Amino acid sequence: MNALIPPGPEGLVWWLTALASVGVTSVIPLFPLYASEQGADLKMIGLMTAAFLVTNLLCLYGAGKLSDRVGRRPLMATGLLGFAFCSLGFLWLRSPWAFVTLRAIEGVAAACFLPAALAYVADRYPAEERGVRIAQLAMAENLGLLIGPVFGGVMAASFGLASLFASLAVMCGLGGVMVYNLPKDDVHVDPVAHQAKGPGHWHEVRAGMLVGVATRALAGGFAFGMYQTIWPIYMQRLGAIPWDVSMSWTLFAVPSVLLAAFSGKIIDRRGPSRPAVLGAGFSAVVVGSYALAPNVTSLLALCLVEGIGFAFAYPAQNALTIQAASPAMRGRVIGVVTAVKTAGALIGALGTPWLYGISPLYSFGATSMVLLIGAVVLALALAWDHRRPTHPEPLAVAEPEPVAIP
């Protein structure tokens, strides 16, 4: 079981991440239907999505910086309780404009929780064990894609769409309370992190590595924005039903769950650079092939194949993000990279529908090209970073032995 879930407090963080992910992904696919029932048109639904992305983008760096200053635990609790509060709001407030406000608050809550959870786990492990733990946390996050859409469909069919928000409120509210079972202080197992003092400065960050990871995050966000907008429409064009759309997300998540332990060991033993670059390049090729798929079955098969590349690239990218930062800057660097990813999602959500109106080949081809550029820039940035001059610690000078005086 340790191969799947880390022991100790990090195991609780794993469960909190999985719980929140299942709750959120059970709502997202069906949220437009609920908003439509309350009188929202397509423009308002798009505004709700934009509200989440904008506030998330604006708050990620600040939340990461705050987690460096006050600790990871308060930020995790704030994020989970924020989602619980908004979920109840969707039940009590039925105005589309109120939904826009609630989605904006959820963007802030998301900015608080996941970067702080990742930093918490990274703080507590030395570098040689971090890959496995980061892969385990990525598996918990992707568990939502595996279970959430199915859970949401069953709940909606049995109790109605409102039940999704009630269940999300319970899950995140319970998680927010459970956060306080974590140690009050971030206990650093990594001796370097334990000795880190002061507020941290940007000169402590490996700039080349950060640029490469941020570029790759921008490309990945662009693809995610495309999936949020044109993917269901494209699947319906090939004859898919709503269940097929949900299953495409589930199949994408399967490799991340099944390969978490293996990909984590690869990252620890051989480093995160190659898995990050090769996984990103592999995903770029698969995304481009979606436009050539003849039917829904082939699309679902390609989703499973793309998930294999993601299972290696995503935890490796997170490991590189942590490597780029000093312990005192960890939360801020994670916040910056996640903010860049959110900006990419916003660009993809706005740009790919326009390209899709010309031809699906254009939208998927552009996304494939963006992903490929992200992989190439990451590879070049890592090559430059590995050649940077190193400054070894000064050698210790032995104390002279006392000389006996006759």
Secondary structure, DSSP 8 states (H G I E B T S, - for coil): -TTTS-STHHHHHHHHHHHHHHHHHHHGGGHHHHHHHTT--HHHHHHHHHHHHHHHHHHHHHHHHHHHHH-HHHHHHHHHHHHHHHHHHHHH---HHHHHHHHHHHHHHHHHHHHHHHHHHHHTS-HHHHHHHHHHHHHHHHHHHHHHHHHHHHHHHHH-THHHHHHHHHHHHHHHHHGGGS-SS----SHHHHH--SS--GGGS-HHHHHHHHHHHHHHHHHHHHHHHTHHHHHHHTT--HHHHHHHHHHHHHHHHHTHHHHHHHHHHH-SHHHHHHHHHHHHHHHHHGGG--SHHHHHHHHHHHHHHHHHHHHHHHHHHHHTS-GGGHHHHHHHHHHHHHHHHHHHHHHHHHHHHH-HHHHHHHHHHHHHHHHHHHHHHHHHHHTS------------------
